[in-house]
Amino acid sequence: MTTAELIRIVSRSSPMALAQVERVRAELAALRPGLRTEVVPVTTSGDRWMGDLARLGGKGAFTKEVDAALLAGEADLAVHCLKDVPADRPLPAGTVFAAYLRRDDIRDALVHPGGLTLDELPPGTRIGTSSVRRRAQLAASHPHLECVPMRGNANSRLAKLAAGEADALLLALSGLERIGETARIGEVLSLDTMCPPIGAGILALQCRAEDTATIDAVTGLGDHATWREASAERMFLHVLQGHCNSPIAGYARAGADGRLSLRGRVFTPDGKRVLDAHEWAGALSPEDLGTATALALKRQGASELIAAIPH
């Protein structure tokens, strides 16, 4: 067996992505003190494009160039936010996930310059978000608020908020923690108020399938409970075959006793219909739990609801 001495880590070049890479480098340094790492930053089409993601082919816009660098041998390891990796199709041929890091907080946070909570926002408040998941849930719970399209990484969205392009933002709590901006949070939203995206708070490490040296070096960073949750969630999304305009949300929980559950939700974009399922694995594998939860939603009409949404 060959042993990796240097691992080149490819990543999006945003401050958030680079902060994620630094977590991986720190954990690798603790696990393998003799190992060297270097960062290969790339700018993805998703980062350059500020329009509707669906016109770029959806979430894959954030991973395509990263995948290409990995497959071309320009890097050995890619660090992805799992929520940005499409689950309705397999990983690029020749690549595998070698590890999922211990999961961060999966909740969303409200950023408001005056420190108001969601319930305190006056009618007509402009919430900056392009997430169909957030827009549908806000339409259901707070229809008096107005969503204004806003893309870009968290730092650029915070700058747009400061420039007055919106009155408030909804951002992932884990992302705000990674870039050191938690002081801006007015409220951390409950999972009932804002159900998270599939794969929220999980960093996934992707390698070339034949690169056993790198896989062996990073596998030890993996967290078993996170692997179980991610496996259930991604199968759930795969079975539903949602597209990037589908408001789908959900999260799996591996309890301290080992019991695994999955809550899944599908919305119409206007939030007027909400399909909800909550299943426990029992003796099922994580993947079977994901399938069972998706089928429970399909019995409620999820496939027709998703098919009716333009994309």
C-alpha positions in Angstrom: 0.0 0.0 0.0 1.3 3.4 -1.0 1.1 6.2 1.6 0.0 9.7 0.7 2.7 12.3 1.7 1.0 15.4 0.1 -2.7 15.8 -0.5 -3.8 18.6 -2.8 -7.3 19.8 -1.8 -9.5 21.3 -4.5 -12.2 23.7 -3.3 -14.4 26.6 -4.4 -12.5 29.8 -3.7 -15.2 31.6 -1.6 -14.2 32.4 2.1 -16.8 29.8 3.2 -15.3 27.1 1.1 -11.8 27.9 2.2 -12.8 27.9 5.9 -14.2 24.4 5.3 -10.9 23.3 3.8 -9.1 24.6 6.8 -11.2 22.4 9.1 -10.2 19.4 7.0 -6.6 20.4 7.1 -6.7 20.8 10.8 -8.4 17.4 11.4 -6.0 15.7 9.0 -3.0 17.3 10.7 -4.2 15.9 14.0 -4.9 12.4 12.5 -1.8 12.2 10.3 0.9 14.6 11.7 3.4 13.8 8.9 1.0 14.6 6.0 1.3 17.8 4.0 -1.6 19.5 2.4 -2.0 22.3 -0.1 -5.1 24.1 -1.5 -6.1 24.2 -5.2 -8.8 26.9 -5.4 -11.3 26.9 -8.4 -14.1 29.3 -9.3 -17.2 27.4 -10.4 -19.8 28.3 -12.9 -22.3 28.5 -9.9 -20.1 31.1 -8.3 -19.8 33.2 -11.4 -23.4 33.0 -12.4 -25.8 35.2 -10.4 -29.0 34.3 -12.2 -31.4 31.4 -11.7 -29.5 28.2 -10.9 -31.9 26.1 -12.8 -30.7 27.7 -16.1 -27.2 26.3 -15.3 -28.5 22.8 -14.6 -29.0 23.2 -10.9 -26.8 22.5 -8.0 -24.2 20.7 -10.1 -23.0 24.1 -11.1 -21.1 24.3 -7.8 -19.4 20.9 -8.2 -18.6 20.5 -11.9 -15.2 22.3 -12.0 -14.2 20.7 -8.7 -15.0 17.3 -10.1 -13.0 18.1 -13.3 -9.9 19.1 -11.3 -10.1 15.8 -9.3 -10.6 13.6 -12.3 -7.8 15.3 -14.3 -5.4 14.6 -11.4 -4.9 18.3 -10.6 -6.0 17.6 -7.0 -6.4 14.5 -4.8 -9.3 15.5 -2.5 -12.4 17.7 -2.9 -14.3 19.2 0.0 -18.0 19.6 -0.7 -21.0 20.9 1.3 -23.1 17.8 0.8 -26.3 19.8 0.3 -24.7 21.2 -2.9 -24.0 17.7 -4.4 -26.9 16.5 -6.6 -28.5 13.4 -5.2 -30.7 12.7 -8.2 -27.8 11.3 -10.1 -24.6 9.3 -9.1 -21.3 10.9 -8.3 -19.1 11.4 -11.4 -17.7 8.0 -12.6 -14.3 7.3 -11.1 -15.0 9.2 -7.8 -16.2 8.2 -4.4 -17.0 9.8 -1.1 -14.2 8.7 1.3 -15.7 10.3 4.4 -18.4 12.5 5.9 -17.1 14.8 8.7 -19.0 15.0 11.9 -22.1 17.0 11.2 -22.5 20.7 12.1 -25.7 22.4 13.2 -28.4 21.9 10.5 -30.6 24.9 11.4 -31.1 28.2 9.5 -30.5 31.6 11.1 -32.2 35.0 10.5 -29.8 37.9 10.1 -31.5 41.2 10.7 -29.5 44.5 11.3 -31.9 45.4 14.1 -31.8 42.0 15.7 -35.5 41.2 15.2 -36.8 37.7 15.1 -38.8 36.3 12.3 -42.1 36.8 14.1 -41.2 40.4 14.8 -40.6 41.4 11.2 -43.2 43.9 9.9 -45.2 43.1 6.8 -43.4 43.8 3.5 -39.9 43.1 5.0 -37.7 41.9 2.2 -35.9 38.6 2.9 -32.9 38.0 0.7 -32.9 34.4 -0.5 -33.0 32.4 -3.7 -33.7 29.1 -2.0 -37.0 27.5 -3.2 -37.0 25.6 0.1 -36.8 28.7 2.2 -39.3 30.7 0.0 -41.9 27.9 0.2 -41.7 27.6 4.0 -41.8 31.4 4.5 -44.8 31.6 2.2 -46.5 29.0 4.4 -45.6 30.5 7.8 -45.0 34.2 7.2 -46.9 35.1 4.0 -46.7 38.9 4.8 -43.0 38.9 4.2 -41.5 39.4 0.8 -38.7 37.2 -0.6 -36.2 39.0 -3.0 -33.8 36.9 -5.1 -30.3 36.9 -3.7 -27.5 34.5 -4.7 -23.8 34.5 -3.9 -21.7 33.1 -1.1 -22.6 34.1 2.5 -20.0 37.0 2.6 -21.4 38.6 -0.6 -25.0 38.2 0.7 -24.0 40.0 4.0 -22.5 42.8 1.8 -25.7 43.0 -0.2 -27.7 43.2 3.0 -25.5 46.1 4.2 -26.0 47.8 0.8 -29.8 47.7 1.3 -30.6 45.1 -1.3 -32.7 43.3 1.4 -33.9 44.0 4.9 -32.9 40.6 6.3 -31.3 37.3 5.3 -31.8 33.6 6.0 -28.5 31.8 6.1 -27.3 28.4 7.3 -26.1 28.6 10.9 -23.2 26.3 10.2 -22.0 28.6 7.4 -22.2 31.7 9.7 -20.2 29.8 12.3 -17.5 28.8 9.7 -16.9 32.5 8.6 -17.1 33.9 12.1 -20.3 35.9 11.7 -22.5 34.5 14.4 -22.7 37.9 16.1 -25.1 39.0 13.3 -27.7 36.3 14.1 -31.0 37.7 15.3 -32.6 34.3 15.7 -31.8 30.6 15.1 -34.9 29.0 13.6 -36.4 25.8 14.8 -36.5 22.8 12.5 -40.3 23.0 12.6 -40.2 26.7 11.4 -37.5 26.0 8.7 -36.8 22.4 7.7 -33.3 22.2 6.4 -32.0 21.0 3.0 -30.9 17.4 2.5 -27.3 17.1 3.6 -27.3 20.3 5.7 -24.2 20.8 7.8 -22.2 17.9 6.3 -18.8 18.2 4.7 -18.1 15.4 2.3 -14.6 14.4 1.2 -14.4 13.1 -2.4 -11.5 11.2 -4.0 -10.7 9.4 -7.2 -11.9 5.8 -6.7 -8.5 4.3 -7.5 -6.5 6.6 -5.3 -6.3 4.3 -2.3 -3.5 6.3 -0.7 -5.6 9.4 -0.3 -8.7 7.4 0.6 -6.8 5.5 3.4 -5.4 8.9 4.7 -8.8 10.6 5.0 -11.2 7.7 5.9 -10.3 8.2 9.6 -11.9 11.6 9.5 -15.3 10.1 8.9 -18.1 10.1 11.5 -20.3 7.0 11.6 -23.5 8.7 12.7 -23.2 11.3 10.0 -22.6 8.6 7.4 -25.9 6.9 8.4 -27.8 10.2 8.3 -26.3 11.2 5.0 -27.0 7.8 3.4 -30.7 8.0 4.4 -31.1 11.6 3.3 -29.5 11.2 -0.1 -31.5 8.0 -0.9 -34.6 9.9 0.1 -33.8 12.7 -2.4 -32.8 10.2 -5.1 -36.1 8.3 -4.9 -38.1 11.5 -5.0 -36.1 12.6 -8.1 -36.6 16.3 -7.2 -35.1 18.9 -9.5 -33.4 22.2 -8.4 -36.8 24.0 -8.3 -38.4 21.4 -6.0 -39.0 22.7 -2.5 -37.8 19.5 -0.7 -36.5 19.5 2.9 -35.6 16.9 5.5 -33.2 15.5 7.9 -32.2 12.2 9.5 -31.3 11.8 13.1 -29.1 9.1 14.6 -30.0 9.1 18.3 -27.6 8.3 21.1 -29.3 4.9 21.3 -28.5 4.2 17.7 -32.1 4.6 16.5 -32.3 6.3 13.1 -35.2 8.4 11.9 -35.9 10.6 8.9 -38.3 13.5 8.5 -39.1 14.5 4.9 -41.2 17.4 3.6 -42.2 18.5 0.1 -43.9 21.9 -0.6 -45.6 23.7 -3.4 -43.5 26.8 -4.2 -46.3 29.0 -2.8 -46.3 27.0 0.5 -50.0 26.2 0.3 -49.5 22.5 0.2 -47.1 20.7 2.6 -46.5 17.0 2.5 -44.9 15.5 5.6 -43.5 12.1 6.5 -41.5 10.9 9.6 -40.2 7.3 9.6 -38.1 5.2 11.9 -35.5 2.8 10.5 -36.0 -0.1 13.0 -34.2 -2.9 11.3 -34.0 -1.0 7.9 -30.7 0.1 6.5 -30.2 3.9 6.2 -30.8 3.6 2.4 -34.1 1.7 3.0 -35.2 4.3 5.5 -34.6 7.0 2.9 -36.6 5.0 0.3 -39.5 4.3 2.8 -39.8 8.0 3.7 -39.8 9.0 0.0 -42.5 6.4 -0.7 -44.6 7.7 2.2 -44.5 11.2 0.5 -45.2 9.7 -2.9 -48.4 8.1 -1.5 -49.4 11.6 -0.6 -48.9 12.9 -4.1 -45.2 14.1 -4.0 -44.4 12.9 -7.5 -47.3 14.9 -9.1 -46.5 17.9 -7.0 -42.8 17.9 -8.1 -43.7 17.2 -11.7 -46.0 20.2 -11.8 -43.2 22.7 -10.8 -41.5 24.2 -13.9 -37.8 23.7 -14.2 
